Amino acid sequence: MTALIDADRLLDVLETETSAVADLAATADPDRPVPGCPGLTVGETARHLGSVYRVAVTWIRTGERPTHWRRQPRDGEPVEDYLRDGLRTLLGELAAHPSDAPCPTWHPTDLTYGFWRRRMAHEATVHRVDVQGAAGVDIDPVPADVAVDGVDEVLTLWFTHRLATLGVAGTRATSVAVRTAGHTWLAEVTTTSTAATPVPPLAAALAAATVTASPQELYLWLWGRRAVFSNEVHRDGDLDALTQLWALLRLATR
């Protein structure tokens, strides 16, 4: 699994997006709910990110899925400081190694530091959109190159690998072509497997359905930050196939 943008750019994205979350966590009502994510609030999102960053660092350093890490801010520690401290440690760890250097991860075919650069950059980006939406401020655009890379990640990592790990597949065999900014992926579902791969644009004609949108809108749709029948996403073909794709991704990314 290879990122579609420069590995150093992913570090910049991670820092910029996390800093935006921390800034809002310091000023917004921490109990403001995230639209479309029941139970998630501004404060909980910032805490979650800080915890995830500590999980990643512990995993990298120990070589094993961690069972113990600091899941919460210390008593009296502002959640934004907990998040920024986690970010500093993670950035230091990732920047100290080339992206293609070997590194423990949770993906069996991508055991490199690049995996964590990409995964954490998109974790931060999606949750930055969440907290801006919750705080009621203008939502900054997701840069097109980041969104295209994120579409590839959610399809090739979450839809393909994560669902297989969970043992989840479809209720019927079908396929959906996913298209944005000159890129096409074919998401195929059977009753025993799911897989998505980049394909030539003409391969979209083989699919039962096609979903097309701008990079940002498609990225957020695949992550469930847009409704299944969002007006910003163009759909053709078998609507049941499209609905199944969206529903399977909700299981993969929850």
VMD Tcl script that draws the C-alpha trace (Angstrom):
set ca {
  {0.00 0.00 0.00}
  {1.78 3.14 -1.22}
  {0.70 6.71 -0.57}
  {-0.14 8.81 -3.61}
  {1.53 11.92 -2.19}
  {4.99 12.71 -0.84}
  {5.77 11.12 2.52}
  {7.08 14.39 3.98}
  {3.86 16.10 2.93}
  {2.00 13.60 5.08}
  {3.98 14.75 8.12}
  {3.01 18.34 7.35}
  {-0.64 17.30 7.05}
  {-0.48 15.45 10.36}
  {0.96 18.49 12.13}
  {-1.35 21.06 10.52}
  {-4.57 19.12 10.99}
  {-3.81 18.10 14.57}
  {-2.89 21.65 15.50}
  {-6.27 22.79 14.18}
  {-8.02 20.23 16.38}
  {-5.99 21.30 19.42}
  {-6.75 24.98 18.82}
  {-10.48 24.29 18.68}
  {-10.33 22.00 21.70}
  {-8.86 24.92 23.64}
  {-11.65 27.34 22.74}
  {-14.82 25.43 21.81}
  {-17.34 23.85 24.16}
  {-15.90 20.34 24.69}
  {-19.40 18.86 24.87}
  {-20.46 20.07 21.42}
  {-21.52 16.94 19.48}
  {-19.90 15.97 16.19}
  {-22.54 15.99 13.41}
  {-23.34 12.50 12.20}
  {-21.20 10.75 14.85}
  {-23.39 9.92 17.86}
  {-21.46 10.05 21.12}
  {-18.48 11.93 19.68}
  {-17.83 15.47 20.93}
  {-15.13 18.09 20.45}
  {-13.40 17.09 23.67}
  {-13.70 13.37 23.07}
  {-12.31 13.75 19.55}
  {-9.22 15.56 20.84}
  {-8.74 12.94 23.56}
  {-9.17 10.14 21.03}
  {-6.50 11.58 18.74}
  {-4.07 12.02 21.62}
  {-4.66 8.42 22.63}
  {-4.29 7.08 19.08}
  {-0.95 8.86 18.68}
  {0.32 7.20 21.86}
  {-0.86 3.82 20.60}
  {1.10 4.34 17.37}
  {4.30 5.35 19.17}
  {4.05 2.44 21.60}
  {3.41 0.00 18.74}
  {6.40 1.33 16.78}
  {8.75 1.14 19.75}
  {7.68 -2.22 21.16}
  {6.85 -4.03 17.95}
  {3.56 -5.28 19.39}
  {-0.06 -4.15 19.58}
  {-0.07 -2.13 22.81}
  {-2.25 -3.01 25.76}
  {-1.08 -0.19 28.04}
  {-0.68 3.49 27.23}
  {-1.90 6.80 28.65}
  {-5.46 6.86 27.39}
  {-6.56 10.03 29.16}
  {-5.09 13.43 30.10}
  {-3.67 13.58 33.60}
  {-5.81 15.21 36.26}
  {-5.95 18.91 35.48}
  {-4.19 18.54 32.12}
  {-6.10 20.34 29.34}
  {-7.09 17.94 26.58}
  {-5.45 20.20 23.99}
  {-2.10 19.83 25.82}
  {-2.56 16.07 25.96}
  {-3.13 16.11 22.20}
  {-0.19 18.39 21.40}
  {2.16 16.32 23.57}
  {1.09 13.16 21.75}
  {1.61 14.87 18.41}
  {5.13 16.04 19.30}
  {6.19 12.54 20.31}
  {4.65 10.94 17.22}
  {6.13 13.48 14.81}
  {9.55 13.05 16.38}
  {9.34 9.28 15.99}
  {8.14 9.37 12.38}
  {10.49 12.14 11.22}
  {13.51 10.28 12.61}
  {13.12 7.44 10.10}
  {12.76 7.27 6.30}
  {9.22 6.45 5.26}
  {10.36 3.19 3.64}
  {12.29 2.00 6.71}
  {10.96 -1.22 8.32}
  {8.51 -0.64 11.14}
  {5.85 -2.67 13.00}
  {2.31 -1.88 11.82}
  {-1.11 -3.52 11.72}
  {-0.98 -4.10 7.97}
  {0.86 -7.29 6.97}
  {1.97 -5.99 3.56}
  {3.05 -2.49 4.66}
  {5.54 -2.82 7.51}
  {7.10 0.63 7.11}
  {7.11 4.02 8.80}
  {5.23 5.26 5.74}
  {2.18 3.30 6.90}
  {1.99 5.35 10.09}
  {2.67 8.65 8.30}
  {-0.29 8.01 6.02}
  {-2.62 6.52 8.61}
  {-2.09 9.26 11.17}
  {-2.35 12.06 8.58}
  {-5.79 10.86 7.54}
  {-6.87 10.18 11.12}
  {-6.10 13.82 11.88}
  {-7.74 15.15 8.71}
  {-11.06 13.39 9.18}
  {-11.26 14.41 12.83}
  {-10.34 18.01 12.04}
  {-13.43 18.11 9.81}
  {-15.38 16.59 12.71}
  {-14.40 19.19 15.29}
  {-14.87 22.13 12.95}
  {-18.35 20.87 12.15}
  {-19.09 20.40 15.84}
  {-17.76 23.83 16.79}
  {-19.89 25.53 14.13}
  {-16.95 27.23 12.41}
  {-16.13 27.24 8.71}
  {-14.79 23.85 7.65}
  {-11.42 24.23 5.95}
  {-11.17 22.42 2.61}
  {-9.34 19.11 2.44}
  {-6.57 19.68 -0.15}
  {-7.25 17.70 -3.32}
  {-4.00 15.72 -3.18}
  {-4.68 14.74 0.44}
  {-8.25 13.73 -0.36}
  {-7.25 11.59 -3.37}
  {-4.66 9.81 -1.24}
  {-7.30 9.38 1.46}
  {-9.74 7.82 -0.99}
  {-7.06 5.29 -1.91}
  {-6.30 4.60 1.75}
  {-9.87 4.04 2.86}
  {-10.49 1.68 -0.06}
  {-7.24 -0.30 -0.03}
  {-6.70 -0.40 3.74}
  {-10.10 -0.27 5.40}
  {-12.44 -1.72 2.77}
  {-9.96 -4.36 1.61}
  {-7.83 -5.26 4.63}
  {-9.88 -4.24 7.66}
  {-13.07 -5.97 6.58}
  {-11.13 -9.17 5.91}
  {-9.64 -8.95 9.40}
  {-13.12 -8.53 10.85}
  {-14.45 -11.43 8.78}
  {-17.09 -9.18 7.21}
  {-18.24 -9.46 3.58}
  {-21.28 -8.58 1.52}
  {-24.78 -9.98 1.33}
  {-24.47 -10.32 -2.45}
  {-21.79 -10.17 -5.11}
  {-21.46 -6.85 -6.91}
  {-18.97 -4.13 -7.81}
  {-18.73 -0.34 -7.69}
  {-16.39 1.95 -9.61}
  {-15.19 4.82 -7.43}
  {-13.98 7.84 -9.42}
  {-12.42 11.21 -8.68}
  {-9.89 13.58 -10.27}
  {-8.88 11.15 -13.01}
  {-8.45 8.19 -10.62}
  {-10.61 5.07 -10.60}
  {-10.86 2.19 -8.14}
  {-12.94 -0.95 -8.54}
  {-14.52 -2.04 -5.25}
  {-15.62 -5.66 -5.54}
  {-17.82 -7.46 -3.03}
  {-18.73 -11.12 -2.73}
  {-20.40 -13.03 0.09}
  {-16.93 -14.03 1.33}
  {-14.63 -11.10 0.53}
  {-14.17 -7.42 -0.26}
  {-11.37 -5.83 -2.27}
  {-10.68 -2.51 -3.96}
  {-7.89 -1.83 -6.42}
  {-6.88 1.07 -8.68}
  {-7.90 0.39 -12.28}
  {-7.82 2.19 -15.64}
  {-10.80 4.54 -16.12}
  {-12.36 2.32 -18.78}
  {-12.67 -0.47 -16.22}
  {-15.51 1.49 -14.64}
  {-17.74 0.16 -17.41}
  {-17.44 -3.32 -15.86}
  {-18.96 -2.24 -12.54}
  {-22.60 -2.55 -11.53}
  {-22.55 1.02 -10.25}
  {-20.38 4.11 -10.28}
  {-19.86 6.80 -7.65}
  {-18.16 10.05 -8.66}
  {-17.42 13.22 -6.72}
  {-14.78 15.85 -6.08}
  {-11.83 14.51 -4.07}
  {-12.97 16.12 -0.82}
  {-16.61 15.07 -1.12}
  {-15.73 11.51 -2.09}
  {-13.21 11.26 0.74}
  {-15.75 12.41 3.31}
  {-18.49 10.22 1.79}
  {-16.33 7.12 2.07}
  {-15.58 8.01 5.69}
  {-19.29 8.42 6.45}
  {-19.07 12.18 6.91}
  {-21.58 12.59 4.11}
  {-24.97 10.88 3.80}
  {-25.21 7.84 1.58}
  {-27.35 9.84 -0.86}
  {-25.46 13.13 -0.56}
  {-26.25 15.68 -3.25}
  {-22.51 16.26 -3.69}
  {-21.94 12.67 -4.82}
  {-23.08 11.51 -8.25}
  {-24.37 7.94 -8.45}
  {-25.08 5.75 -11.47}
  {-26.25 2.17 -11.77}
  {-27.27 -0.26 -9.05}
  {-28.19 1.79 -5.97}
  {-28.20 -1.35 -3.80}
  {-24.56 -1.93 -4.72}
  {-23.70 1.63 -3.73}
  {-25.60 1.35 -0.47}
  {-23.83 -1.92 0.34}
  {-20.42 -0.30 -0.29}
  {-21.24 2.62 2.01}
  {-22.62 0.32 4.71}
  {-19.59 -1.98 4.61}
  {-17.32 1.03 5.02}
  {-19.25 2.05 8.13}
  {-18.35 -1.32 9.63}
  {-14.73 -1.06 8.48}
  {-14.08 2.46 9.80}
  {-16.11 2.55 13.02}
}
mol new
graphics top color blue
foreach p $ca { graphics top sphere $p radius 0.5 }
foreach p [lrange $ca 0 end-1] q [lrange $ca 1 end] { graphics top cylinder $p $q radius 0.2 }
display resetview
